[in-house]
Amino acid sequence: MTDVSLTSCLSPLTSKEDTICAPATAPGGALGIIRVSGPDAFSAVSALCSVCCDSVAANTVHYTHIVSSEGETIDEAMVSIFRAPHSYTGEDSVEISCHGSPYIINNVLQLLVQHGCRMARPGEFTMRAYLNGKMDLSQAEAVADLIASTNKATHHIAMSQLRGCVSSELARLRDQLLKLTSLLELELDFSDHEDLEFADRSQLLNLAQHIDERITALAATYETGQAIKAGIPVAIVGKTNVGKSTLLNRLLRDERAIVSDIHGTTRDTIEDVINIQGVAFRFIDTAGIRQTSDAIEQIGIDRTYQAISRARIVLWLLDEEPTAEEQKDIESRCQDKSIIIVSNKSDKGISIADSSIIIPHSSLLSISAKHGQGIEALETAIYSAANLPDLKESAVIVTSARHHEALIRAHDDLQRVLDALKRQLPGDLIAEDLHLVLSDLAQITGEDQIITSQETLNHIFRHYCIGK
């Protein structure tokens, strides 16, 4: 996907000749910001106040009064001036900071429309930033993720993408694909010179495998990225009356689930999200597992098993030594999960022996959900069990289904390249599939990733110049 095709797709929705305006802050606050962008942004704002936007310096802020066409003062405001291309959209832009009254905001917008602006469509400021080369498509998508971020982890992932970490990673892959393309081109051009060898097929194969490994690794981060965005699912399971609902309430610091001594009180799954060390975890309280003739309760138990299948982490709550059959059942249902075995009711002297638990890759903690004993240690164990990558702002984690699909297509196309190299097929056939890989990756950023003939020649003469 190239800039040209994207521009043609977007052109019916927007015209860069228009000057657009819209509130940039949510209603209800003490202050409101109105953003104006386009060729007539300066003249439109100058018509409302005493600031001559065309003549003042860029990146300056000015105090003024917003005045109606009848000469009535609407508000005192601060006007910030940004000249193209050094603005969010890459166009001449003005931000009006006024009081957040809906009456004031609406009146200022009406005045701007009277002086040649039109109301911006949803996302149009970011669209213009993309069309003007201020950001690529993946960075534009990150703006929405940043606005929607609710915890430290989602904020870091969005900031990483907005700062271009995904784009930089794809640029490195493109450079490696350029090297591979150049070597194939040399192989074709000098195939009749037996005494010249720039790279044998084993070297090309190793380079292609290295590229594929990185693409596969990027695609593999999607599951973690999605879990972080939605909240990492944690199922709380166990027999009736072991304290599952009490534990959920304790973790949530709220009376979210009904607690009762009556067996089978919880008959459906109850979900809620809490933050642990800056990461959202979605806890699912489930119906107690037991043999029952109650049709409604059995439906709840079936949903418990469904919750286990969806979870990444399972808290198996116990208040007595589990039988071998119970262990076997949990182990069979949690083969790809992290299992934390939680011995509850330590306040009553109940303790589960570690030696009696033979489930591999599980850990055992002792708590009292009722009195809050051991809860901090449990939260630490839950965070550790999530096995998250380093969530610094430089981390590259895929969270978009569109990006994931493009990476999977790139991997599939690269498999044909690898197969062709192993079968010693001609370089021109291999080059076709290499261009498909580049096209797949280009769809993530929306930029033209296709390697041109001139670029290939430049790379050849820089690195593989014959006889100087």
N, C-alpha and C positions, 0 to 999 in steps of 0.2 A: 504494500500500500504506500503510495507516494503522497507528497504534499499536494500535488496537482489534483489527484482524485479526491482527496479529502476536502480540498477547497471547493471543488465542484459540487460535492455532496452537501456542503454546509451553506453554499451561497444563497439558496432560496430562503434560508432562515435569517440571514443577516446581511447587511451591507456595511462595509467599512467606511462608506461615504456618510453614513448617518452618525449623528452625535446622540449618545444614549445616556440615560440617567436612571438611578435606582437607589433605594436605601441599601446601605452596606451593613447595617446593624439591625438586630432583631427589635421589634417594637416592645415598648414597656420600660425601657431604660431611662436613666436620667439624661443621657446624651444620645444623639443620633448622628450618624454620618451618612451623607448622600454623596455618591460617587458619580462623576460626570466624565465621559470619555468620548473623544472623536474630534474631527477637524474644527468644529465650532464650539468646543468646550469652553475656551477662554472668553469668547464674545458672549456666550449665553450667560455665564456666571457674572461677567462684568456688568451686564444689564441689570442685575439684581442688587448690586452693591457698589461701594465706592472704590473697590480694588480694580485697577486696570490690569487684568491678568496677562495681557500681551507684553506689557512693558516691565513687569517685575521679574526678578531673578528666579530661576528654577529652584526647586527644593526649598522654598521659603514659605512661611506661614504668616498670615495677615489677619488682624482683627478688623471686623467690619460690621455693618448692619445690613440685614436683608430687608429690602423695601419693595412693596407691591407696586404695580403700575399706577395706582392711585396715590402713591407717596406715603402709604401707611407702613410703619416699621413693624415687621413680622417677628424678627428675633435678632439678637446679637449672635455673631458667629465667628468662627475661625476658618479661613480659607487657605488650603494647602495647594501649591502649584507644582505640577510635574510636567516637564517638557519631553516630547518624543525625542529619542526612543527610550528615555530613562524613566519609564513608568510601568505599572503592573501590566497594562495592555500594550505598551509600546507606542501609544498614541499620546497626544496632548490630553492631560487629565487634570481634574480638580476634585478635591474632596472638601465638602462643606461640613464642618462640625458645628452642630447647633443643639438646642435643647431637644430632648426626646419626645416631646408632646406630639401625638398623632396629628393634631391640628396644624402644628408648625411644619412637620415633615410633609404633610399633604399639600400645604400651601406652597412650600418651596418647590416641590415637584411640579405643581401646576404652573408656576411661574417659569420653570425651566422648559416645560413643554411649549408654553406660549412663545418662548424665544428660540424655538427651532429644535429642541431636543425631542426624543421619543423615549418612552419607557423601555428599559432593557428587558429582554426575554431571560428566563432562568438560565444561568450559566453563561450568558453572552459576554461578560467581561473576560472570563477565563478563555472562552472560545477565541476572542480577539487576541488574547495573549499568545495562544497557540498559533493562530494564523499569522501573527506578526513575528514569530520566531522567538518569543520570550521564553517559551517552554515547549517540550515535546508532549506527545499525547499521554504518556505514562505520568508525567509530572502534572498535567492538567487533571487527570483522574485522582491524583494524590491530594489535590485541593479539597475535594469532597470528602475524602477519607480523613483529612486533618480536621475538618469542621466537625465530622461525626465522631472523632476520637473521644472515648470516655475514660481512658485510663492511660497509664504511663506506656504500656506496651504498644497499644494501638497508635498512640501519639508518636512514638519513636519510629514505628514502621512507616507511618505516613510521612514524617519528616525525612526519613531516608530516601523515600521515593521522590519527594518534592525537591530534594537537593540534588537529584540526578544520579543516585547510586545505582539504580536499575539501568539507567541509560549508559552509565560508564561501564557497567558489566557487559552490556550488549555491544558497546563500542570495542571492548577488548576482544570479544568473540568475533566481531567483524574483522578486526585486524588479523586474527589467526586464520579466518576464512580467506582473507586477501592473500596471505602467505601461501595457503594451500592452492588457491587459484593460480597464483604466479608460478608456482612450481610445476603445475600441470601445463601451463602455457609454455614454459621453457621446454618441458618434455616433448610437447607437440612440435615446437619450432626447431628443436635440435635433435629430433629423433633419428636423423640420418647421420649424425656425428657420433659414432660409437665411442670415441675417445673422450667425449664430454658427458659428465654425469653430475647433475645438480642435486638430485635427491632420488634415491631408489624408492620403490613402492613401499618398502617397509617403513621408511621415514614418513612418507605421506600417510600411511595407515596409522602410525603412532600419533601423528598430528591430528588426524580426523577423530581418533579415539579419544584424545585429550579434550577436543572440542565437545564431543558427545557426552563425555563424563560431566563436564561443567553444565551443559544444557539439562542433563538428567538431574543433576544436583539442584539446580534452580527449580525445576518442575516439582521436585520432591518437597520443597519448602511450602508448597501450596496448602497441603493438609494442615500444617502447623499454622500458617497464616490465616486460614479460614477459622480454625479453632480459636485463635487469639481474638479475631474480630467478633465472633459470635459468643465467646466465652467457652473455655475448655470444659467439656461435659464430664461431670463427676457423679456417678451413681452411688447412692447410699443404700446398701442391700443387707438383708439379714432376715431372721425369723421374726414373727410377730412379738411385739413388746420387748425388743432388745434396746430400744431407745433411739430409733432412727429419726423420728420426728423431733425428739428432744435435741438431738445432735444438730439437725438442720436449723432449728430455732437458735441454738447456741452459736452456730457459725454465722448466722444472719444477724445476730443481736436483735432479734425480733420474734414475736409470737406468730410466725407465719403458718405453721402446721398445727393441727389439733393434736393434743397429747392426752392420752387416756390409758388406763390400765386394762381396758376392754380389748381383747384380741381382735385384730382385723379392723381397727378404727380407720387406718389409712387404706382406702380402697382404690385410689388412683394416684398417679404420679403428680408431685408438686415440685415446680421448678422456681428457682430464684438465683440471682447472680451476686457474688461478692468479690471484692478485690483482695488478692493476696500478693503482696510485694509488687504491686503495680500491674498485675495481670488479672483479667476477669476469669473467674471460674463459675460455671453454671451447674449448680448442685440440683440433683434430682432425688427427692425423697420418694421411695417406692413402697408399694404394699408388701407386708410381711410374707415371706415364703413359708408356706405350710400346706398340708393336705386339707382340703376343704370341700364341702358339698354345696356351699353357697355360690350360686352362679355369678353373682355380682362380684364377690370377692375373688373368684377365679379369674374374671376378666382383669381385675387389678393385678393379680399375680402374673398373668400373661404380659401385661404392660411392664412389669418389673423386668422380665426377661428381655423385652424390647429395649428398655432403658439401658440394660447391661450391654446390649449389642451396639448401641450408639455411643457409649461412654469411652473415653480414653483412660480414665482412672476409675477404679471400683473400690469403694470403702466397704469392706465386709465387716459388719458390726456383729460382735458376739458377746454373750453373757454367760457362756458355758463352753466346755470343750466341744469342738465340732466332731461329728462322727466321720469315719472314713468315706462314707457315701456322700455326706455334705461337702467334704473337701473335693471329692472327685467331680461333683456337680458344678461347683464354683470354678474349679480349674478348667473344666471342659468349656465353660461359657466365657472364660476370660483369658483365652490363650494369647491374644494379641493386646491385652490390657496391662496396665500397671495396677497391681493389687496391694492395697494397704489393709492389713488385718487389724481391726480396732477392738481391743478388749475393753468393753464398757463397764460401768458401775464399779469402778475401783473404790468408790466411797463405801461400798458394801463388802469390801474385801475380796471381790471377784478378780481372779487373775488367770489368764490363759497361758499355759506353758508353751514357750517357744518351740520346745522339742517335739510337741505334738502336732505342729503345723508342718506339713511336708510339701506345700505348694511352692514350686520354684519361683524365683524372682519376686517374692513377696516380702513385706516387712511387717513387723508387729509393734503396735503401740498400745499403751494402757491409758485410759482416760476415764473421767466421770463427766458425761455430757450434762448431767443435772447440775453439778456444782462448778463446771468449767475447768476442771483439772485436766491438764495435758492438752488443752486446745491449741495453744501456741505451737507446741511441738508437732501436733497433727497438721496444722496449716503449713509449717515448714516442710513436713514430709510430703504434703500434697503438691506444693510448688516444685519440690525436687522430683517427684514422680512424673510431672509433666514433661521433663527432659527437654526443656526449651533451649533453643540456640541463644547465643549472645544477642541481647536485644538492644544493642547500642544503636545510635542514630545512623551509623554507617553500615548496619546490617542490611543485607539484601534478602528479603523474604517476600515471596509472591503471594498476594492476597486477592488478585483479580482472576475470575474465571476466564476472562478473555485472554489474559497473559498466559495462563496455564495451558489453555487450548493451543495457543500459538507455539509454545515451547514443546508440547507433545507432537505437533505437526513437524516442527523442526527436527525433533529426535527421529521421527519416522522417516523423513526425507534423508537424514544423515545416515540412517541404516542402509539405504540403497547405495550411498557413496561408499560406505565401508565394505558392503558386499561387492561392489564393482572393483574396488581396489584389491580385494582378496582374489577376485577372479581375473585380475589383470585385463580388465576391459579398457577400451580406448579412452584417452583423457577427455575428448570432446563430449562423450556420453556422461562422464562423471561430472563435468562442468555444468551440465544442465541441472542435475540434482543439487549441486552446490548453490546455484542461483535460486532454487526453490527454498533452500534453507535460509538464505539471506532474506528472501521475501517473507518467510514466516516470522523471522525476528523483527523485520521492519514494521510489521503490523502492531507490535507492542508500542513503539515510539511514534509511529505515524510518519517517520522520516524515510527518505529515499536511501535504503541500505544497499541497493544494487551496485555491484562493483563494475565500473565502466572500463572500457578497453584502455583509455588513457591512464586511469588509475593503476591498472595492472602493469602497463608499460613503465610508469614512473617507479613502481615498486621493484620491477625487474632491474632497471638501470641503477637504482640506488643500491641494491643488495647483490645483484648477480651480473654486474656489468662484464661483458666479454672483452678482454684485451683493452680495457679502459676506454 
